[in-house]
Amino acid sequence: MIVALEEGDLLRAAHRDKEAVAAYRKVWDAGHSGHFPFGSYELSAVNMGDTQRAMKDDTGALLSYNLMEEASHAAPDLRQRAALGAGEIYDLQQKRDLAVKKYNLVISLDGSRSGPMRRGSV
């Protein structure tokens, strides 16, 4: 799975964003189907959303970030990143109620395993 994620990362670094999105989608589909029993495939949804945002594909990015709602064992820090990205897009679209819902999710999750978004560390 790490190699599959790296393929997407390398394609993105080479500015081959559409191919990167396709690579991340393959990882998501395989992981969601149970091909990666140890999890962590959920990072592909966040990376896919981030890449789509960079491509100015907000609709695609929202779909990718919202895939986290289907991931039952996603790490809190990944859920936070996806919710924050979605909230920012909703804000840009002037959909404040949806944005606030996503921001509240970010606040409610404890993503301290990754460090920078610890509760109470501000």
C-alpha positions as CSV (number, residue, x, y, z in Angstrom):
1,M,0.0,0.0,0.0
2,I,2.9,2.4,0.8
3,V,4.2,1.9,-2.7
4,A,0.8,2.6,-4.2
5,L,0.5,5.8,-2.2
6,E,4.0,6.8,-3.3
7,E,3.0,6.4,-6.9
8,G,0.4,9.1,-6.5
9,D,2.8,11.3,-4.6
10,L,5.5,11.0,-7.3
11,L,2.9,11.7,-10.0
12,R,1.8,14.8,-8.1
13,A,5.3,16.0,-7.6
14,A,5.8,15.6,-11.4
15,H,2.7,17.9,-11.9
16,R,0.8,15.0,-13.4
17,D,-2.1,15.7,-11.1
18,K,-4.9,13.8,-13.1
19,E,-2.7,10.7,-13.0
20,A,-2.0,11.2,-9.3
21,V,-5.8,11.4,-8.6
22,A,-6.3,8.2,-10.5
23,A,-3.5,6.5,-8.5
24,Y,-5.0,7.7,-5.2
25,R,-8.4,6.5,-6.3
26,K,-7.0,3.0,-7.0
27,V,-5.6,2.9,-3.5
28,W,-8.9,4.1,-2.0
29,D,-10.9,1.5,-3.9
30,A,-8.6,-1.3,-3.1
31,G,-8.4,-0.4,0.6
32,H,-12.1,0.2,0.9
33,S,-12.6,-3.3,-0.6
34,G,-10.4,-4.8,2.1
35,H,-7.2,-5.3,0.1
36,F,-5.2,-3.5,2.8
37,P,-6.0,-5.2,6.0
38,F,-3.9,-2.9,8.1
39,G,-5.7,0.2,7.2
40,S,-4.1,3.6,6.5
41,Y,-5.3,3.6,2.9
42,E,-7.5,6.5,4.0
43,L,-4.6,8.8,3.4
44,S,-5.4,8.3,-0.3
45,A,-8.7,10.2,0.1
46,V,-7.0,13.2,1.8
47,N,-4.2,13.2,-0.8
48,M,-6.8,12.9,-3.6
49,G,-8.8,15.8,-2.2
50,D,-5.7,18.0,-1.7
51,T,-4.6,17.3,-5.3
52,Q,-8.1,18.1,-6.6
53,R,-8.1,21.4,-4.7
54,A,-4.8,22.3,-6.3
55,M,-6.4,21.6,-9.7
56,K,-9.3,23.9,-8.7
57,D,-11.7,20.9,-8.8
58,D,-13.6,21.8,-5.6
59,T,-16.5,19.3,-6.4
60,G,-14.1,16.4,-6.8
61,A,-12.1,17.5,-3.7
62,L,-15.3,17.6,-1.6
63,L,-16.2,14.1,-2.8
64,S,-12.8,12.8,-1.9
65,Y,-12.7,14.5,1.5
66,N,-16.1,13.2,2.3
67,L,-15.0,9.6,1.6
68,M,-13.7,9.7,5.2
69,E,-17.3,9.3,6.3
70,E,-17.2,5.8,4.8
71,A,-13.9,4.9,6.6
72,S,-14.7,3.2,9.9
73,H,-11.1,3.0,11.2
74,A,-9.5,6.2,9.8
75,A,-7.0,7.9,12.1
76,P,-8.3,11.0,13.8
77,D,-5.6,13.2,12.2
78,L,-6.7,12.1,8.7
79,R,-10.3,12.8,9.6
80,Q,-9.3,16.2,10.8
81,R,-7.4,17.0,7.6
82,A,-10.3,15.9,5.4
83,A,-12.9,17.8,7.5
84,L,-10.7,21.0,7.5
85,G,-10.2,20.8,3.7
86,A,-14.0,20.3,3.1
87,G,-14.8,23.1,5.6
88,E,-12.5,25.5,3.7
89,I,-14.1,24.7,0.4
90,Y,-17.6,25.1,1.9
91,D,-16.5,28.5,3.2
92,L,-15.3,29.6,-0.2
93,Q,-18.6,28.5,-1.7
94,Q,-20.4,30.6,1.0
95,K,-22.0,27.5,2.5
96,R,-21.3,28.6,6.0
97,D,-23.5,26.0,7.8
98,L,-21.7,23.1,6.1
99,A,-18.4,24.7,6.8
100,V,-19.1,25.2,10.5
101,K,-20.3,21.5,10.7
102,K,-16.9,20.4,9.3
103,Y,-14.9,22.8,11.5
104,N,-16.8,21.4,14.6
105,L,-15.8,17.9,13.5
106,V,-12.1,19.1,13.3
107,I,-12.4,20.4,16.9
108,S,-14.1,17.4,18.2
109,L,-11.5,14.9,17.0
110,D,-8.3,14.2,18.9
111,G,-5.6,14.0,16.2
112,S,-2.8,14.3,18.7
113,R,-1.0,11.2,17.3
114,S,0.3,13.4,14.5
115,G,1.3,16.3,16.8
116,P,0.4,19.7,15.4
117,M,-3.3,19.8,16.1
118,R,-3.3,18.8,19.8
119,R,-6.3,20.0,21.9
120,G,-5.4,22.7,24.3
121,S,-1.9,23.4,22.7
122,V,-2.8,26.8,21.3
